[in-house]
Amino acid sequence: MKTFLSWNVNGIRAAERKGFVAWLAGCGAQIVAVQETKVSDHGVLSADLLAPDGYVSFWHGATEKKGYSGVACFVKKDFLPKKVKTDFGKNSLLNKEGRVIELEYDDFTFLNIYFPNGGASEERLKFKLEFYAEFLDYIKKLVKNNKQVIFCGDVNTAHQEIDLARPKENANHSGFMRIERDWLDKFAENNLIDTFRHFYPDKAQQYTWWDQKTAARERDVGWRIDYFYVSSNLKNKITDAFILADVLGSDHCPVGLKVDL
């Protein structure tokens, strides 16, 4: 049985100051995927982050803008991938802003993604939707080549009304607009399984992000925007999906998946 975790840490150095390294050491996961590292030059990081006990780290930072975006994977030393990919082609949106790391294993492919936020402008919403489209095409090609696929990260969209505390008030806000939610429908239409909803289809008040400005976490006024998805050929191997809402240190909390691999 393998355990995978995903967490938007909202700045890896800030998370380190809040106990991330100790949490990592005790989490027991084979892969810990983090998003929004906010680091472009990984040489500035501590040895505890670059080479934490028991793990090897892989990083992809945004070169377009300092202190922005970025993803990383911490992988147990006895579970290392045969290949790590961060280059998806010169003109690929998956190459932009340090948003994707792919780990290739013999029997499955694991992707850690920090999907764009569309709230800043029409231009950013357009970028987000185009990113969704290219990403789905990429996943479809992997599955067509008989790959078993796991992908996780901050998807930056709540799919259904059950996935956020105030759906009606947010229907016209990025993160819950119909045009964004349609892409999560397309994930499902292409046999990609939202693992948490697979196990808990009706479980409400299960959130992974809370607005810091309004102290929303204390009131549990949140959104479920962090996910683990699997391709349908892994459906019979997943055994649980979960949300670690009690883990502090970011405006997001970790989410997890257990897989019989």
N, C-alpha and C positions, 0 to 999 in steps of 0.2 A: 504493500500500500504506500502510495506517495502522497505527500501533502504539498500543495502549492498555495502561496499567499501573494496578494497584490495590494499595494497601498500607494495612494497619492500622498506623498510626505510633505508637500508644500515647502520645499527647500530642504535638501538632504543635510546641510550643515546645521540648520535650525533643528531638524529632527535629531541630529547627533547630540546637540546640547540638551535635548529633552529625553535622552535615554534610548535612542534608536539602537545603538550597538548592543546594549544589554538585552533589549527586546529581541533582536535578531538572534543572539546567542541562545536564547531560551525558547524560540518559537517552534523548533523542531521540523521546519519545512525543508524540503529538498531544493525548492526554488522560491526565492522571494523577489518579486518584480515590483519596482518602485517607479513612480511617475512624478513629474514636476520636480526634478532634482535641482533645477536652477543653477546648474554648473556647466560651463563650456570648457574650461581648462581643468581637467581632472587632476592635474599635477598639484593643485592647491589643497587637495583633500588630505585628511589625516590617514596614517597607516591603518588605523582601526576601520576606516571606511573602505579603503582600497584593498585591504587584505585582512578582513575580519576572521577570527578564529573559526576554522572549519569550512570556510567558504572561499570561493573565487568570485571576483566581481567583474562584470562587463558593463561598459558605459557607452552611451550615445548622447552627446550634448548638442545643443543648438549653436551653430557657428554664426547664424544671422544676427543674434542679439544676446548680449551677456546677461546672465542671471535670469534666463527664460527657458521654460519647457525642460526637456531632458528626461531620459529614462535610464534605468540601470537594472541589472539582474544580479542577485547574489545566489550562487549555485553551490551546493554541497560538493566538497572535493571528490566524493565517491559517486557523483552523479553528473559529471561534466558532459556537455554536449560534444558531438563530433565536429560541429561547425557553428560559428556565430556570425550572423549577418546583420549589417547595419546599412549596407549600400543596396538600394533597390532600383538603381538606374538614374542617370543624370537628370532626366526630366520628370522623375517620379515624385509625386507629392509625398510619398512615404519616406522620401529622403529629406524632406524639409523639416527644419526646426527640431531635430533630435527627438523624434516622436516614436520610433519603432526599433525594437531589437527582436531578432528571431534566433531561437536556439533550435538546432536540428539534432534530433536523436534518431536512432535506428528505426524505432517504431512509432514516433510521433514528432510533430513540429509544434513548438511553443512560441507564441508571440506576445510580447509586452508592448502595449500601445497607449500613448497619451493622445486621445483624440482631441481635435481643436475645440475651443470654446467659441461659440458664434455670437456672443452677446455684445461684443465691442462695436460692431459696425455691420452694415450690409456686406461689405467686402469680406469680413471674417466669417459671416454666416455662409457666404458662397464658398469660401475655402473649406469650411467644415463639411458641407454637403458634397463637394467634389472629393474630399478626402475619404468620406464614407464610401462613395461610389468606387473609387480606385481600390480601396481596401477590400471591399466585397469581391471585386473582380479577382484580386490577388488570392483571396481565400478559396474562391471557386476553382481556380486553377490548381491549387494545392490538393483540394479534395478530388478533383478530376484525375489527378495523378496518383490516386489511392493513398494520399497522406491522411493520417489521423491528426487533427488539428485542435489545439487548445489555444485560445487567446484570451487575454485579460487586460484590465486597465481601467482608467478613467474614461468612460465612453461619453461623458458630458451630456447625456440625455437620459431623462427618466422615461421609461417606455409607456407605462399605463398609469391610470389615475391612482391605483393602489401604491405606486412607487414614489409618491411624494405627499407631503402633509396637506398641501393646499393646491390641488390641481386646477380648480376653476380660476383662482386668482392668477395663476401662472400660465394660462393657456396661450397667451401672446408674448411670453418671455422666452428667450433662447434657453434651451434645455428641456422645454416641454411644448414647443411649437409642433403643430401637426406635420409640418414639412420635415422636421428632424425625426420625429417618432416614426414616420413612414420608413426610414432607413432601418430601424430596429424591426419593423414588420418584415422588411426585405431579408434581414438576417434570418428570421424565422421561416420565411417562405423558401429559403435556400437551405433548410434543414440544419441551421446552426442553433444550438440549444442554449438558452439562458439557464444555466445550471441551477441558480437559486430558485427560480420559478419552476423549474422541473421538479424539484423536491418540495417546494412550498408554494404552490400556485395561489393560495388564498391568504398567505400570512401578511398581515398589514403592519404598519409602523416599523418597517425594516429599512432603515436609512443608512447611507454611507457618507453623506456630506451634509454639513450644517453651516449656514452663513454666520461667519464670525462677527460681522458688524452688528447683527441684531441679537447676539447671544442665543442663537437658535438651538444650539445643542442642549443648553440647560432646559429648554422648553420642548425638546425633541420635535422641532419643526424642521424636518429634513427632507432629503431627496435620496433615492437609491440610483446613483449614476455610475457606480463602480461594479464591474461584472467579471465573471468567468463564463465564457462560451466554449462549447466543444462542437465538433462536427458530429453528425449523427452516427458515424461508424465507431464513436467512442461511448455512445449512450449507455451500453450495458456494462461499461467499466467504471463509470463514475458512481461513487458511493455516498457522497454528501457534499453540500455546498453550504457555506456559513458566512456570517457577518460578525466581526469582532468589535462591536460597538463600544465596548468598555475600554478599548485601547486608545489612549490619548497621545497627543504630540503633533496633531495636524487638524485641519478643518475637515479632513476625511478620516475614515477608519479603515483598517484592513478588511479585505474579504478573502475567502479561502475556498479551496476545492480539494476533495480527496478522490484519488483515482487508483484503481487496481491495475497497475502497470508492471 
